[in-house]
Amino acid sequence: MIPTILPIVVLLAIVASLVAYGLVEFHNHQRILATIPLRIQINGTRGKSSVTRLVAAGLRAGNIRTFAKTTGTAPRVIDAEGKDHIIHRLRKASIGEHIRLMRFFAREKPQAVVMECMAVQPQYQWIAEQQMVKSHIGVITNVRPDHLDKMGATEEDIARSMGNTIPGNGRFVTADERYHPLYTKLAGRRNSTCHLSDEQRISRADLNRFAYLEHPQNVALALDVCEMAGVKRQTALDGMVKVHPDLGALIVWRLKFGPTRLSFINSMAANDPVSTLNIWRMLIDRYPVEGDICVFLNTREDRLYRTKQLLQLTMEEIKPQRLIVRGNNVSTTIRHLRHYSPLTKVDKFGLDADHDAVIAAMQQLPEDSLIFAIGNQVGAGQEIVDRLRDYRTKHTRQTSSGDSTND
C-alpha cells in the first residue's frame, strides 16, 4: 500500500512546490513593476521597433530617465543614454524575456520603460500585457495581414489578437483608423481611453529632419505618447530626430559601382504586401530616377506564400524594368505573372547562391537606377545589405518636392 501511495505524495509535493514558487515569482514581479513609474508597451504589425525607439528618444529629451527594448530585425536594449546593447540569446526567444528585462531595468531605477511586444499568439499577447508589463500607455501601430497562422485567418482576427495588449485603467493609442472603433470598445471595457493618432499633423519639414526615411505614422504615434507622458511635442521631436534607427529602418543609400551611381532603398523589414506597397507609393514620387527601377526580392524557404504575394505585388503594381530574386522554386510563379509586366527582365538566384553574384547583377544596372529591396532581411538579406554598405557614397540629391536628403 505504501509503495503505491508514495509516488502520488511525491508528485503532489512537487506540484505544491511549483505552485508556491510561481506565486512567489508573481509577487516579486508585481513588486518590480511598482518601482517603474511609467510603463509603455508597443504592439502592431509594422513600425513597432521604430516607434519604441522614437518614444524612448522623445522621453529622454524631456529629461525622463528611460530604458527601452526592441525586438525588430536585431533585438536591442536601449539604455538611459540612448545607446544600443545587443541581446544575446542562448535559446529561442520567448516572452519570459520581458520578466528578466523588467528585473534588470528596475535595478537601474528608471522613470520610464518602453517595451516592444514580442508575443504573437493571442494568449501570449494577453499575458505580455496583463501580467508582465501592465502598461500605463499602450500602442498598436497598425493592423496588417501577417502571422495568419498564429493570430487568426482574417485581419479582424489579428486586430482582436493585438487588442489583448490594450492596458487596463490606462491610455491607449493607435494609428489604424479602420480598427479604432473596435479598440475604443475594447479599451472602454478595461476602463482605458482610446486615442486615434493623426499622421497628417506631421509635416514634410518634420520628416526631413530625420537622417533616415521615417514614416509619418510612426512619428505621430510617438509624439502622442510623449505628450501623454508630459513631454512637449517640439521637445520630443527634437529628441527623436537624433535617434539611432533600427537595423530594419527604411534607408536610402547612394551606391557607386565604378562610374555608375545607383539609389538603394531597403524596405525588407516591411515584409508583408500591404506595407511594402504603401512604402513604394510613398517613395516613387520622392525619388525619381532616369535609369531602371529594379526590385530585389530576398525570400525565405519557409515563407512560400509570402514569396508569391510579393512577386504578385512586384509584377502587378510596381512593374519594374528589372527583378532580382534570391529564392528557390520561384520560376513557376514568375511565369504565371509574366503577363502583368512582360518587359521585366528577371535574374534568379537560389538561396545557396553566392552573395557576390547577387551584387554583380545589381552592378549591371544603368546609371541613376533605383534598387527597391523587399522581402526578408534576417540572415542573408542583412549580409547583402552589409556588403552594399561598402559601396555607399555621400551624395546630396534633390527630391521631386525640392527637399534635399543626405543619403
C-alpha positions in Angstrom: 0.0 0.0 0.0 2.8 2.4 1.0 4.8 1.9 -2.3 1.6 2.8 -4.2 0.9 6.0 -2.3 4.5 7.3 -2.2 4.7 8.3 -5.9 1.4 10.2 -5.5 2.7 12.0 -2.4 5.9 12.9 -4.1 4.0 14.2 -7.2 1.7 16.3 -5.0 4.7 17.7 -3.2 6.4 18.7 -6.4 3.2 20.3 -7.7 2.7 22.3 -4.5 6.4 23.4 -4.6 6.0 24.6 -8.2 2.8 26.5 -7.4 4.4 28.1 -4.4 7.4 29.1 -6.4 5.2 30.6 -9.1 3.2 32.6 -6.6 6.5 34.0 -5.1 7.8 34.9 -8.6 4.5 36.5 -9.5 4.5 38.6 -6.3 8.2 39.6 -6.9 7.4 40.7 -10.4 4.4 42.8 -9.3 6.7 44.5 -6.8 9.3 45.2 -9.5 6.6 46.7 -11.8 5.6 49.0 -9.0 9.1 50.5 -8.9 8.7 51.7 -12.6 6.6 54.9 -12.6 5.8 54.8 -16.4 5.5 51.6 -18.4 4.7 51.7 -22.2 4.2 48.7 -24.5 4.3 49.0 -28.3 2.4 46.4 -30.4 1.3 46.3 -34.1 2.2 44.7 -37.4 4.6 47.2 -38.7 6.6 50.0 -37.1 6.9 48.6 -33.5 10.7 48.9 -33.3 10.8 52.4 -34.8 8.0 53.7 -32.5 9.7 52.1 -29.5 12.9 54.0 -30.3 11.1 57.2 -31.1 9.1 57.2 -27.9 12.2 56.4 -25.8 14.2 59.2 -27.5 11.3 61.7 -27.0 11.0 60.9 -23.3 14.8 61.2 -22.8 14.6 64.7 -24.5 12.0 65.5 -21.8 14.5 64.6 -19.1 12.7 61.4 -18.2 15.2 58.6 -17.4 14.1 56.0 -20.0 15.1 52.4 -20.9 13.7 50.6 -23.9 13.8 47.2 -25.5 13.2 46.4 -29.2 12.6 43.1 -30.8 12.8 44.0 -34.6 15.4 43.0 -37.1 18.0 42.9 -34.3 16.8 42.8 -30.7 18.3 45.5 -28.6 18.2 47.1 -25.1 18.5 50.9 -25.3 19.9 52.5 -22.1 19.2 55.8 -20.5 21.8 57.5 -22.7 20.2 56.2 -25.9 23.0 53.6 -26.5 22.2 50.2 -28.0 23.1 46.9 -26.3 22.8 43.6 -28.2 20.5 41.0 -26.6 22.4 37.7 -26.6 20.1 34.7 -26.5 21.2 31.2 -25.6 17.9 29.8 -26.7 14.8 30.6 -28.8 13.2 34.0 -27.9 10.2 33.8 -25.5 8.0 36.3 -23.8 9.7 35.4 -20.5 12.4 37.8 -21.7 10.0 40.6 -20.6 10.3 39.4 -17.0 14.1 39.2 -16.9 14.4 42.6 -18.6 12.0 44.3 -16.2 14.1 43.0 -13.3 17.2 44.4 -15.0 15.5 47.8 -15.7 14.2 48.1 -12.2 17.8 47.9 -10.8 18.7 50.9 -12.9 15.9 53.0 -11.3 14.2 54.2 -14.5 11.4 56.8 -14.6 10.0 55.1 -17.8 10.4 51.8 -19.6 9.3 51.3 -23.3 8.8 47.7 -24.4 8.2 46.3 -27.9 5.7 43.5 -27.6 7.4 40.3 -28.8 4.3 38.0 -28.3 2.4 36.7 -31.4 -0.2 34.2 -30.3 -3.3 35.8 -28.8 -2.9 34.2 -25.4 0.7 35.3 -25.1 -0.2 38.8 -26.1 -2.7 38.9 -23.2 -0.1 37.6 -20.8 2.6 40.0 -22.0 0.4 43.0 -21.2 -2.0 41.9 -18.4 0.6 40.1 -16.4 4.1 41.1 -17.5 4.1 44.8 -18.4 0.8 46.2 -17.1 1.4 49.3 -19.1 0.1 52.8 -18.4 0.2 53.6 -22.1 -0.4 51.0 -24.8 0.2 51.4 -28.5 -1.0 49.4 -31.6 0.7 50.9 -34.6 -1.4 49.3 -37.3 -3.0 46.0 -38.3 -1.8 44.2 -41.5 -2.2 40.6 -42.8 0.7 38.9 -41.1 1.2 35.9 -38.9 -2.1 34.5 -40.1 -1.1 31.0 -38.9 -0.8 32.3 -35.3 -3.2 35.2 -34.9 -6.1 34.2 -37.0 -7.4 33.7 -40.6 -8.6 37.3 -41.1 -7.4 40.8 -40.5 -10.1 41.3 -37.9 -8.8 38.2 -36.0 -5.3 39.9 -36.0 -6.8 43.1 -34.7 -8.6 41.4 -31.9 -5.5 39.4 -31.0 -3.4 42.6 -30.8 -6.3 44.1 -28.7 -5.2 41.8 -25.9 -2.4 44.3 -25.2 -4.7 47.2 -24.6 -4.0 48.2 -20.9 -6.4 48.3 -18.1 -7.1 51.6 -16.3 -4.7 53.4 -18.7 -4.4 55.1 -22.0 -4.2 53.6 -25.5 -3.1 55.0 -28.9 -3.4 53.6 -32.4 -2.9 55.0 -35.9 -5.2 52.4 -37.5 -8.4 54.2 -38.3 -10.2 51.1 -39.5 -10.0 49.4 -36.1 -10.3 52.5 -34.0 -14.0 51.7 -33.2 -13.1 48.2 -32.2 -10.2 49.4 -30.0 -12.4 52.1 -28.4 -14.9 49.4 -27.4 -12.2 47.1 -26.0 -10.4 50.0 -24.2 -13.7 51.0 -22.6 -14.2 47.5 -21.2 -10.9 47.9 -19.5 -11.6 51.4 -18.2 -9.0 52.9 -20.6 -9.2 55.8 -23.0 -8.5 55.3 -26.7 -6.8 57.9 -28.9 -6.5 57.9 -32.7 -3.2 59.3 -33.9 -3.2 61.6 -37.0 -0.2 61.4 -39.3 -1.5 64.5 -41.2 -0.1 66.6 -38.3 3.4 65.6 -39.3 4.9 67.9 -41.9 7.4 67.2 -44.7 9.7 69.6 -42.9 9.4 67.4 -39.7 10.3 64.2 -41.7 13.2 65.9 -43.5 14.9 66.4 -40.1 15.5 62.6 -39.8 18.7 61.1 -41.1 16.7 58.2 -42.5 13.3 57.8 -44.0 10.8 57.7 -41.2 7.0 57.1 -41.6 4.8 60.0 -40.6 2.5 57.5 -38.8 5.4 56.4 -36.6 6.3 59.9 -35.7 2.7 60.9 -35.0 2.2 57.9 -32.7 5.4 58.6 -30.8 4.7 62.3 -30.3 1.2 61.5 -29.0 2.7 59.0 -26.5 5.3 61.5 -25.3 2.7 64.2 -25.0 0.6 61.9 -22.8 3.7 61.4 -20.7 4.0 65.1 -20.2 6.7 66.0 -22.8 6.0 68.9 -25.1 5.7 67.9 -28.8 8.6 70.1 -30.0 10.9 68.9 -27.3 10.1 65.3 -28.1 10.5 65.8 -31.8 13.9 67.4 -31.2 15.0 64.3 -29.4 13.5 61.9 -31.9 15.4 63.3 -34.9 18.7 62.3 -33.1 17.6 58.7 -32.7 19.8 55.8 -33.8 17.4 53.9 -36.2 16.7 50.2 -36.0 18.5 47.9 -38.5 15.2 47.4 -40.3 14.6 51.2 -40.7 13.8 52.4 -44.2 17.1 53.6 -45.6 18.1 55.3 -48.8 21.7 55.0 -49.9 23.6 56.2 -52.9 25.8 53.4 -54.2 28.8 53.8 -56.5 29.7 50.8 -58.6 32.7 52.1 -60.5 31.5 55.0 -62.6 27.8 54.0 -62.1 25.8 55.6 -59.3 22.5 54.0 -58.1 20.0 54.5 -55.3 19.3 51.7 -52.9 16.2 51.6 -50.7 16.0 48.9 -48.1 12.4 48.0 -47.3 12.9 44.4 -46.3 11.7 44.9 -42.8 8.2 45.6 -44.2 7.8 42.0 -45.4 4.0 42.0 -45.9 2.5 43.1 -49.3 0.3 45.9 -47.9 3.2 47.6 -46.1 5.5 47.1 -49.0 3.1 48.7 -51.5 2.4 51.7 -49.1 6.2 52.3 -48.9 6.6 52.1 -52.7 3.8 54.6 -53.2 5.4 56.9 -50.7 8.8 56.7 -52.3 8.3 56.6 -56.1 7.4 60.3 -56.4 10.0 61.4 -53.9 12.9 59.6 -55.6 12.6 59.8 -59.4 15.3 58.2 -61.4 16.4 58.3 -65.1 17.7 54.7 -65.1 15.8 51.5 -64.4 13.6 50.5 -61.5 14.9 47.3 -60.0 13.2 45.2 -57.3 15.4 43.0 -55.3 13.3 40.3 -53.5 15.1 38.2 -50.9 12.9 35.2 -49.9 12.7 32.6 -47.1 12.3 28.9 -47.7 9.5 28.7 -45.1 7.5 31.6 -46.4 6.5 30.4 -49.9 3.0 32.0 -49.6 4.6 35.4 -48.7 7.1 35.0 -51.6 4.1 34.5 -54.0 2.4 37.6 -52.6 5.4 39.8 -53.0 6.1 38.5 -56.5 2.5 39.3 -57.4 2.8 42.8 -56.0 6.0 43.3 -57.9 4.6 42.3 -61.3 1.1 43.7 -60.9 1.8 47.0 -59.2 5.4 48.0 -59.5 6.2 46.6 -62.9 10.0 47.2 -62.7 12.4 47.0 -65.6 14.5 44.5 -63.6 13.7 41.9 -60.9 16.4 40.2 -59.0 15.1 37.3 -56.9 17.0 35.3 -54.3 14.9 32.2 -53.6 14.1 28.6 -54.5 11.1 27.3 -56.5 10.1 30.7 -57.9 10.2 30.1 -61.6 6.6 28.8 -61.9 5.1 31.7 -60.0 7.1 34.3 -62.1 6.0 32.6 -65.3 2.3 32.8 -64.3 2.7 36.5 -63.5 4.7 37.4 -66.6 1.7 38.8 -68.5 1.3 41.6 -65.9 4.8 43.0 -66.7 6.2 41.3 -69.9 9.1 43.7 -70.2 10.6 43.0 -66.8 14.0 41.3 -67.0 14.3 38.6 -64.3 17.5 37.4 -62.6 17.0 34.4 -60.4 19.4 33.1 -57.7 19.0 30.2 -55.5 19.2 30.5 -51.7 22.6 28.9 -51.8 24.0 31.4 -54.4 27.0 33.5 -53.5 26.1 37.0 -52.3 28.6 38.5 -54.7 26.7 37.0 -57.7 23.5 38.9 -56.5 25.5 42.2 -56.1 27.1 41.6 -59.5 23.6 41.6 -61.1 22.9 44.9 -59.4 26.1 46.3 -60.8 24.8 45.7 -64.3 22.0 48.4 -63.9 22.4 51.6 -65.8 23.3 55.0 -64.3 20.8 56.5 -61.9 18.8 53.4 -61.4 16.8 52.6 -58.2 17.0 49.3 -56.3 14.0 48.6 -54.1 14.8 45.8 -51.7 11.9 43.8 -50.3 11.2 40.5 -48.6 13.2 39.1 -45.7 16.2 40.9 -44.1 17.3 38.5 -41.4 20.4 36.4 -42.2 21.4 36.6 -45.9 19.4 39.7 -46.5 21.3 41.6 -43.8 24.6 40.2 -45.1 23.9 41.5 -48.6 22.9 44.9 -47.1 26.2 44.9 -45.1 28.2 44.3 -48.3 26.4 47.0 -50.2 27.4 49.4 -47.4 30.9 49.2 -48.8 29.7 50.9 -52.0 28.0 53.8 -50.2 28.9 57.3 -51.3 28.0 60.6 -49.7 25.7 62.4 -52.0 23.0 65.1 -51.7 20.3 64.9 -54.2 17.1 66.9 -54.8 13.7 65.2 -54.4 10.7 65.9 -56.6 9.4 68.4 -54.0 12.6 70.3 -53.8 13.7 68.9 -50.5 17.3 67.7 -50.2 18.3 64.4 -48.5 21.7 63.2 -47.4 21.9 59.5 -48.3 
